[in-house]
Amino acid sequence: MTAHRIHNFNAGPSALPLPVLEKIQASFLNFNDSGMSITEISHRSAKFDAVLNGAIDRVRRLLSLNSDDHVLFIQGGASLQFAMVPMNFLGPNDTADYINTGTWSAKAIKEARIQGKTIQVIASSEDQNFSYVPKTISCTPGARYVHVTSNNTIKGTQFDQFPETFEIPLVADMSSDIFSRPLPMEKFGLIYTGAQKNLGPSGVCMVIVKEAFLETAEQHLPTMLAYKTFAAHNSMYNTPPCFGIYTIDLVLEWIQETFGTLERMAEHNQRKARMLYDVIDGSGFYQATAQKNSRSLMNVTFRLPTEDLEDRFVAEALENGLGGLKGHRSVGGCRASIYNAVPMESVAALAAFMERFEQEKG
Ligand SMILES: *Cc1c(COP(=O)(O)O)cnc(C)c1O
């Protein structure tokens, strides 16, 4: 069965760890001796409670969260978070700072503006086609938060260090690099992450919010758009995305059992990324699109000498069992997404294919 699986470099939804998929398959018809599938049991049952609280506990351990930090599961993807963050944290007299590093940041900015909120774009890498992340910023005094996209899935850039914001909390979209490395949690007021890149299936978004930050949230919001609702009901005000949360629990268990800590996970990710960037940097054929000091360890973006060669590269790679290498439709080129679940063997197979392709076509 696994013989038919390809090396999956999809940007999202993307590869999940094979042991997780096998566990889901093995328990699908009879989850934990319930005689039912995880998609059939009641979300109010003890068996589902154990899944939900188990997943939350793993998040807490991996990121060393404080006991009063909230871990929430919300539907609507990261895209709903673009709207929920300003809705919850910007009152009529408030302002927030945004860093624009590409498509996803721009969408977050757009959603704040649609609501008529006051925001400042305090830094942008648009001047160089989003090929880098701004390293130093200067915040608006009294800003409620600074919004940052930690990893830019489309442009292949990533903050290796988060900008210094002093007492202003960071709000971070970590949809494409959550759990890929340890985090300086003291800097964040809120982190959100759509699951389908590094965490699980689409349909669920994980939010981590500090109690002190949550306390400052606006009142009188629609119930399902208020973080406080999710915090007060342990994400069970309404029916949660049960299957997604279950898969997240298994993915986090896999990280804990395979790597132990996020430091080890990060080392593994660095080795994987280096393998591809070494091929790119050692060739006159492939051209990295992100500047060296801003390169993503999750999404390796590159160009070939011509678009025709790029099309042939993507097609021949697929014939060789390497899938998902086409760049985002908005930017073209090639992109290898090498999230946590993409194994070293897959990356090595891609590196070897890239060298072969260059020898033949370069
Ligand atoms: C994929 C992605 C999104 C969009 O996520 P949805 O769950 O589709 O709304 C937002 N931000 C980043 C950084 C992403 O990679």
The ligand as an SDF file (V2000), in Angstrom:
LIG
                    3D

 15 15  0  0  0  0  0  0  0  0999 V2000
   -2.2930   28.6220    4.0700 C   0  0  0  0  0  0  0  0  0  0  0  0
   -2.1020   29.8460    4.8540 C   0  0  0  0  0  0  0  0  0  0  0  0
   -3.1800   30.6510    5.2460 C   0  0  0  0  0  0  0  0  0  0  0  0
   -4.6100   30.3630    4.8290 C   0  0  0  0  0  0  0  0  0  0  0  0
   -5.1310   29.3410    5.5890 O   0  0  0  0  0  0  0  0  0  0  0  0
   -6.6640   28.8720    5.4210 P   0  0  0  0  0  0  0  0  0  0  0  0
   -6.7600   27.8300    6.4950 O   0  0  0  0  0  0  0  0  0  0  0  0
   -6.8280   28.3570    4.0400 O   0  0  0  0  0  0  0  0  0  0  0  0
   -7.5280   30.0350    5.7090 O   0  0  0  0  0  0  0  0  0  0  0  0
   -2.9080   31.7650    6.0190 C   0  0  0  0  0  0  0  0  0  0  0  0
   -1.6600   32.0720    6.3870 N   0  0  0  0  0  0  0  0  0  0  0  0
   -0.5950   31.3260    6.0200 C   0  0  0  0  0  0  0  0  0  0  0  0
    0.7710   31.7230    6.4670 C   0  0  0  0  0  0  0  0  0  0  0  0
   -0.7890   30.1940    5.2480 C   0  0  0  0  0  0  0  0  0  0  0  0
    0.2690   29.4390    4.8870 O   0  0  0  0  0  0  0  0  0  0  0  0
  1  2  1  0
  2  3  1  0
  2 14  2  0
  3  4  1  0
  3 10  2  0
  4  5  1  0
  5  6  1  0
  6  7  2  0
  6  8  1  0
  6  9  1  0
 10 11  1  0
 11 12  2  0
 12 13  1  0
 12 14  1  0
 14 15  1  0
M  END
$$$$
